[in-house]
Amino acid sequence: MALAMLCAVAACSPKPDEGSAAPLAIAAKAVDHHSYAKPLEARVRHVDLDLTADFDRKVLSGTAALSLETEPDARQVILDTKALNILGVTDAAGAPLKYALGKADPILGAPLTIELPQGAQKIIVRYETTAKTEALQWLAPSQTAGKQQPFLFSQGQAILTRSWLPTQDSPAIRQTYSARIVTPRALKAVMSADMLTPDGEDVIDAPGKKAYRFKMDEAIPPYLIAIAVGEIDFRPLGKRTGVYAEKVTVEAAADEFVDVEKMVGAAEKLYGPYRWGRYDILVLPPSFPYGGMENPRLTFATPTILAGDRSLVSLVAHELAHSWSGNLVTNATWNDFWLNEGFTVYFENRIMEELYGKDRAGMLRTLGYKDLQDTVKGYMDDKHPELTALYIDLKGKHPDDGFSEIPYEKGASFLRVIEEAVGRRRFDAYLKGYFNRYAFQSMTSEAFIEDLRENLLKGDKALEDKINVRAWIYDPGLPANIIVPKSDAFDKVDAQVAAFISGTAPAELQTANWTTQEWQRFLNQMPETLTVAQMASVDDAFKFSESHNSEILFLWLKLAIAHHYEPAMPALETFLTSQGRRKFITPLYRDLMDQSGWGQAMARRVYADARAGYHEVTRASVDKVVN
């Protein structure tokens, strides 16, 4: 297939156009402003890594062999790099190739331009990572759960993969990959790929070392190439599911994720076969900056979801859903991030409904709607309404600038409006077909609209107007036809909140057998007029400051900051210094900085101690808050 066609739905989002055209024609015009690559001339098709993890120097070093597809007249290939030490480039036979590293941009890094002999289809880049490599975090033993061995993990989304391997780092330029990773003998390597040597191979010429081999045969966007190395153990969960974690964590993780095999079955029942072979989960050390990362075959997950009662497994449902929405059909640029996350939140909720019932799903939707409202209000108050649209123009900005509840919850709300308009059975059939039509390809907002028109709306202009398709995607704010979720369970919670405000003692409230979601609602509904005495009474009754449930503790600590509830301050400091999940860390620092005097002093003091233990993704966010 010609390169122009290969880049059709694997291109980047176009400027919104009211006109109608075939999806491929629209997407082919697009440009990814977050990559230096010129894939219409020469594009990477496969990456073969041969790397050694050096924990003394804290570097990955070795080679990346890149298989290319080029136009006949192509004379160069451009790769994305950031903070890499490039040691040399050769062709497949080992002959040196001329290369130049361009001027570094603080967001994009530097282009690596390599001159190609005519007909060259493979280049080999010898390189090593550096102390400025943002994707990798090297943890000392003291920063792990086991405290005995060091740990390494990567986080590539959105544009950080270029900081640990040279490639064309665009979600539109899908690539297969293989790898040989050499580690200290006591440690194990895992990757987002088929693990060919799960027990490793002795390295003959390197005593005390082992080599692990991996292969990913399905083309994936580069941000999904992932690695971790540590004292990692494994427990099976089902015939095609399992959990990896540090040895001291793995049993608790296996117990928490007992329903994962059922989740895969529920997802397949909704939208078709799982296409990645195995679905395993790796529970990382606490500094991992996200709740989860949907690396194919191996979701990376935060230990903050190990609540001990399986109440936070909706995160696993979310990452599993990405195996269809995000990994199978991927946003072509970060302007279209909602195509990954909005679809996934919708899909996640359907999995939760299938397994745990409509009440649980309804509570989760209601909590998400509250987060969405708060996010929209925050952007409007800050005079950034453009960030409340689903499609946002991120040219010249870091993709993380578009990271919020908008692509997640507004995107899911949009899909629920479509479902309501056409009926669930019809919409499910459409989504299943959508994932099949664009499997292992990348998608844009405009191409999605055209596919929606062709395969669901089928020329029904009145239906399209009723859904208000373009307004949902391109306009700021929340459209008037948004469906406000309802929860009977939350109505009962609200009644208990009202009773508490009216003077009922916390111990007398009807809270028996409440789920995590009900406690979240309870804390979310606490009035701004809450007194310190009232906080003390609920803390005494429900032990919020001692909670091991991260979602509940997070909301309680936000209340504690807002009302300067001193007894919770030790728990706040422990929470900020014992894990690095950005969802929790950044808002808490922001709330502290909003409190003049004591709050700002505490934020600066704690962050000065904790910053070095956070991943770069979290540091980059908190650096903007604590000053």
BELKA-V337614 format. One record per run of one state. SS is the DSSP state (hx for helix, st for strand, lp for the rest). FROM is the first residue (numbers start at 1). LEN is the number of residues. If there is no record, write none. Layout:
SS|FROM|LEN / SS|FROM|LEN
//
This chain:
lp|1|2 / hx|3|4 / lp|7|16 / hx|23|6 / lp|29|13 / st|42|13 / lp|55|4 / st|59|12 / lp|71|5 / st|76|6 / lp|82|3 / st|85|7 / lp|92|4 / st|96|1 / lp|97|2 / st|99|3 / lp|102|3 / st|105|1 / lp|106|3 / st|109|7 / lp|116|6 / st|122|7 / lp|129|7 / st|136|4 / lp|140|1 / hx|141|3 / lp|144|7 / st|151|4 / lp|155|6 / hx|161|3 / lp|164|3 / st|167|1 / lp|168|7 / st|175|10 / lp|185|3 / st|188|4 / lp|192|2 / st|194|2 / lp|196|5 / st|201|2 / lp|203|6 / st|209|12 / lp|221|1 / hx|222|3 / lp|225|2 / st|227|4 / lp|231|1 / st|232|5 / lp|237|4 / st|241|6 / lp|247|3 / hx|250|7 / lp|257|3 / hx|260|12 / lp|272|7 / st|279|5 / lp|284|8 / st|292|2 / lp|294|4 / st|298|4 / lp|302|1 / hx|303|3 / lp|306|8 / hx|314|8 / lp|322|3 / st|325|1 / lp|326|3 / st|329|3 / lp|332|2 / hx|334|3 / lp|337|1 / hx|338|19 / lp|357|1 / hx|358|24 / lp|382|3 / hx|385|4 / lp|389|10 / hx|399|4 / lp|403|2 / hx|405|18 / lp|423|1 / hx|424|14 / lp|438|3 / st|441|3 / lp|444|1 / hx|445|13 / lp|458|3 / hx|461|7 / lp|468|1 / hx|469|6 / lp|475|13 / hx|488|14 / lp|502|4 / hx|506|3 / lp|509|7 / hx|516|9 / lp|525|7 / hx|532|11 / lp|543|1 / hx|544|3 / lp|547|3 / hx|550|13 / lp|563|3 / hx|566|13 / lp|579|3 / hx|582|12 / lp|594|4 / hx|598|16 / lp|614|2 / hx|616|8 / lp|624|4
//
